[in-house]
């Protein structure tokens, strides 16, 4: 029941978005206060209430930490790490940006742990992320950071999408996603996969293997882990679009943010990522502070991944000199 209710909150008013080319697109000047922040007439109260309940349950879960077994603490972090990989190595770098290729066993694994993340299915996540890159910081950006930190972080899930997100999103090419049987299978059975991967597996493993109570297992490895992973992902949209330096391109909002890099296992080099979105490492620095890149490189060594795209050192340096903070 919890998973079903949360599905309503996470998916909520986020209808299909098919994006057009950005050519000739100009961000409209704010015509009313609706262009900034969140306003009562657009709020989806169901989503607000369910997210409030989720975070209240997570606060309660914090007080259960001392009563849980140390193995449960470790398991909760393992689940968090797998959850993060399902987003970073899976929905983001593989399916959204096609920055490397993955063989079927790896794609199946990434789809499974992506369901553990419960942030919409791979198809919706990747499609909306492509829209975000094409129209970043405009009204056509699903989580436009110019509407404020709260909106970019979670508020965009509390309101109906801006008309530009829908209008400018109708002709996005998602043929690769539609042709991927793993993506379509996960989409078809998404709710079931979320019930199993996001809630049942994290809860049952500690109970079955080392006798943890189902109560502690559910609230720590399930609810608390899920809530933390949501907020870490959201920080990429909020903090990493507002706080930090811009060594690659001062003309865009995304920043290099160390805190987000640490929490989101390598996703905080955001000025680099928006400058070179095709780079599989999402960073100039390779393995440094980038567990996601370490994972992809390991998969390459095992023969499960290949064709990793990378911005050359010369390309990066030339861009720094041309548009980075040092060019001013």
C-alpha positions in Angstrom: 0.0 0.0 0.0 2.9 2.4 0.9 4.5 1.7 -2.5 1.2 2.3 -4.3 0.6 5.6 -2.6 4.2 6.8 -3.1 3.8 5.8 -6.8 1.0 8.4 -7.0 3.2 11.0 -5.4 6.4 10.4 -7.5 4.6 9.9 -10.8 1.8 12.4 -9.9 1.1 15.0 -12.5 4.3 14.1 -14.5 2.6 13.2 -17.8 4.5 12.1 -20.9 6.9 14.7 -22.3 8.2 14.6 -25.9 10.7 17.3 -26.5 11.4 19.4 -29.6 14.6 20.9 -30.8 15.8 23.9 -28.9 16.3 26.0 -32.0 14.7 29.4 -31.8 13.5 28.7 -28.3 13.7 31.7 -26.0 12.9 31.6 -22.4 9.9 33.8 -21.9 10.2 36.8 -19.6 8.2 36.3 -16.4 4.7 37.5 -17.0 3.3 36.8 -13.6 4.4 35.5 -10.2 3.4 32.0 -11.5 6.8 32.0 -13.2 8.6 31.9 -9.9 8.3 29.4 -7.0 5.1 27.6 -6.2 1.6 29.0 -6.0 -1.5 27.5 -4.4 -3.6 27.3 -7.6 -1.1 24.8 -9.1 -0.4 22.6 -6.2 -1.2 18.8 -6.3 -2.0 18.4 -2.7 -2.0 14.6 -2.9 1.7 14.7 -3.7 2.4 17.2 -0.9 0.7 15.1 1.7 2.3 11.8 0.7 5.8 13.3 0.5 5.2 14.9 4.0 4.2 11.5 5.3 7.3 9.9 3.8 9.6 12.4 5.4 7.9 12.1 8.7 8.3 8.3 8.6 12.0 8.9 7.8 12.4 11.1 10.9 10.9 8.4 13.0 13.3 5.9 11.4 16.3 7.9 12.6 15.3 7.1 16.1 15.3 3.4 15.3 18.9 3.4 14.3 20.3 2.7 17.8 17.9 -0.3 18.2 19.0 -1.9 14.9 21.8 -4.4 14.5 25.1 -3.1 12.9 24.6 -5.4 10.0 21.3 -3.7 9.3 23.1 -0.3 9.2 25.6 -1.8 6.7 22.8 -3.3 4.6 20.9 0.0 4.5 24.0 1.7 3.0 24.5 -1.2 0.5 20.9 -0.6 -0.6 21.6 3.1 -0.8 24.6 2.6 -3.0 22.8 0.2 -5.3 19.9 2.6 -5.5 22.3 5.4 -6.4 24.0 3.2 -9.1 20.6 2.4 -10.6 20.1 6.2 -11.2 23.7 7.3 -12.0 25.1 4.4 -14.0 21.7 3.3 -15.3 19.0 5.9 -16.0 21.4 8.8 -16.3 24.7 7.8 -18.0 23.5 4.7 -19.9 19.9 5.4 -20.9 19.6 9.2 -20.8 23.0 10.1 -22.4 24.0 6.8 -24.1 27.5 7.6 -22.9 28.5 3.9 -22.9 27.1 0.6 -24.1 26.0 -2.2 -21.8 25.4 -5.9 -22.5 22.1 -7.5 -21.6 23.1 -8.9 -18.2 24.3 -5.5 -17.1 21.2 -3.7 -18.5 19.0 -6.1 -16.6 20.9 -5.5 -13.3 20.8 -1.8 -13.7 17.1 -1.9 -14.5 16.5 -3.9 -11.3 18.4 -1.6 -9.0 16.8 1.4 -10.8 13.5 0.1 -9.5 15.0 0.2 -6.1 15.4 3.9 -6.6 11.6 4.4 -7.3 12.1 7.7 -9.2 9.8 6.9 -12.2 10.7 4.2 -14.6 13.7 4.4 -16.9 11.7 5.6 -19.9 10.1 8.5 -18.0 13.3 9.4 -16.1 15.5 9.4 -19.2 13.0 11.2 -21.4 12.5 14.0 -18.8 16.2 14.2 -18.3 16.8 14.8 -22.0 14.2 17.6 -21.8 16.1 19.1 -18.9 19.3 19.2 -20.8 17.7 20.7 -24.0 15.9 23.4 -22.1 17.9 23.8 -18.9 16.8 26.8 -16.7 13.8 27.7 -18.9 10.1 27.1 -18.3 10.5 24.0 -20.5 12.9 22.5 -17.9 10.9 20.2 -15.6 12.8 21.4 -12.5 13.9 24.9 -13.6 16.3 26.1 -11.0 15.4 29.8 -11.8 12.2 29.1 -10.0 14.1 28.7 -6.7 15.9 26.1 -4.7 12.8 24.4 -3.3 11.1 24.2 -6.7 14.2 22.6 -8.3 14.7 20.3 -5.3 11.2 18.8 -4.8 8.6 21.5 -5.5 8.4 20.5 -9.2 6.8 17.3 -8.0 4.2 19.2 -6.1 2.7 21.1 -9.0 1.4 20.5 -12.5 4.0 20.8 -15.2 4.4 24.2 -16.9 2.8 24.3 -20.3 6.2 24.8 -21.9 7.5 21.5 -20.5 4.6 19.7 -22.3 4.6 21.9 -25.5 8.3 21.8 -26.0 8.6 18.2 -25.1 6.4 16.5 -27.7 8.9 15.7 -30.4 11.8 14.4 -28.4 13.4 11.4 -30.0 13.0 8.5 -27.6 13.2 5.7 -30.3 16.2 4.1 -28.6 14.3 3.8 -25.3 11.2 2.4 -27.1 13.4 -0.1 -28.9 15.1 -1.4 -25.7 13.3 -4.5 -24.4 14.8 -4.0 -20.9 13.4 -0.5 -20.6 10.0 -1.5 -21.9 9.8 -4.6 -19.6 10.6 -2.5 -16.6 8.0 0.1 -17.7 5.4 -2.6 -18.1 5.9 -4.1 -14.7 7.2 -1.0 -12.9 4.9 -1.1 -9.9 5.6 -4.8 -9.2 9.4 -4.2 -9.6 9.2 -1.3 -7.1 7.4 -3.4 -4.6 10.0 -6.1 -4.8 13.2 -4.1 -5.2 12.5 -0.9 -3.3 10.6 -2.4 -0.3 10.5 -6.2 -0.1 14.2 -7.0 -0.7 15.6 -4.3 1.6 13.1 -5.4 4.3 13.3 -9.2 4.1 17.1 -9.6 3.8 18.0 -8.4 7.3 15.0 -10.2 8.8 15.9 -13.5 7.1 19.7 -13.5 7.3 20.5 -12.1 10.7 17.2 -11.9 12.6 16.5 -8.2 12.4 12.9 -7.2 13.2 10.8 -6.5 10.2 9.9 -3.1 11.7 13.5 -2.0 11.8 14.3 -3.5 8.4 11.4 -1.7 6.8 12.0 1.7 8.2 15.8 1.8 7.9 16.6 -0.2 4.7 13.3 0.7 3.2 11.8 4.1 4.1 14.9 6.0 5.4 17.2 4.7 2.7 14.6 5.6 0.0 14.1 9.1 1.4 17.8 9.9 1.6 18.3 8.6 -1.9 15.5 10.8 -3.2 17.0 13.9 -1.6 20.5 13.2 -2.8 19.2 12.9 -6.4 17.2 16.1 -6.0 20.3 18.0 -4.8 21.7 17.5 -8.3 18.8 19.5 -9.6 18.9 22.1 -6.9 22.2 22.6 -5.1 24.4 21.7 -8.1 22.5 24.2 -10.2 23.1 27.0 -7.7 26.2 26.6 -5.5 29.7 26.0 -6.7 32.2 27.2 -9.4 31.9 27.1 -13.1 35.3 26.2 -14.6 34.0 25.0 -18.0 31.2 27.4 -18.9 30.1 30.5 -17.0 27.1 31.0 -19.3 25.1 28.1 -17.8 23.8 27.7 -14.3 25.1 24.1 -13.3 28.0 24.2 -10.9 30.8 21.9 -9.6 29.5 21.0 -6.1 31.7 18.8 -3.8 28.9 17.9 -1.4 26.7 16.7 -4.2 29.6 14.8 -5.7 30.2 12.9 -2.5 26.5 12.1 -1.8 25.5 11.3 -5.4 28.5 9.0 -6.0 30.1 11.3 -8.7 27.2 13.3 -10.1 28.3 16.7 -8.6 30.7 17.8 -11.4 27.7 19.4 -12.9 29.2 22.3 -14.8 31.4 19.7 -16.6 28.4 17.4 -17.2 26.2 20.1 -18.8 29.2 21.2 -20.9 30.1 17.7 -22.0 26.9 15.6 -21.5 28.2 12.7 -23.6 31.1 12.0 -21.3 30.5 8.7 -19.5 32.4 9.8 -16.4 30.5 13.1 -16.1 33.8 14.6 -14.8 37.2 15.7 -16.0 38.9 13.7 -13.3 38.1 10.1 -14.1 37.9 7.9 -11.1 38.5 10.6 -8.5 35.5 11.0 -6.2 33.5 9.1 -8.8 32.3 5.6 -7.7 29.9 5.5 -10.6 32.8 5.8 -13.0 34.7 3.1 -11.0 31.7 0.8 -11.5 31.4 1.4 -15.2 35.2 0.8 -15.6 34.9 -2.4 -13.7 32.0 -3.5 -16.0 34.3 -2.8 -18.9 37.0 -5.0 -17.5 34.5 -7.8 -17.0 33.4 -7.4 -20.6 29.9 -6.2 -19.7 30.3 -2.5 -20.9 32.1 -0.9 -23.7 32.4 2.1 -26.0 32.7 4.7 -23.2 32.6 8.2 -24.6 35.1 10.7 -23.2 35.8 14.4 -23.8 39.5 14.7 -24.7 41.9 16.6 -22.5 42.4 19.0 -25.4 38.7 19.6 -25.8 38.2 20.2 -22.1 41.1 22.7 -21.9 40.0 24.6 -25.0 36.5 24.9 -23.5 37.9 26.1 -20.2 39.9 28.8 -22.0 37.0 29.9 -24.1 34.0 29.9 -21.7 35.3 28.9 -18.2 35.7 31.2 -15.2 39.4 31.6 -16.0 38.5 33.1 -19.4 36.9 36.2 -17.8 
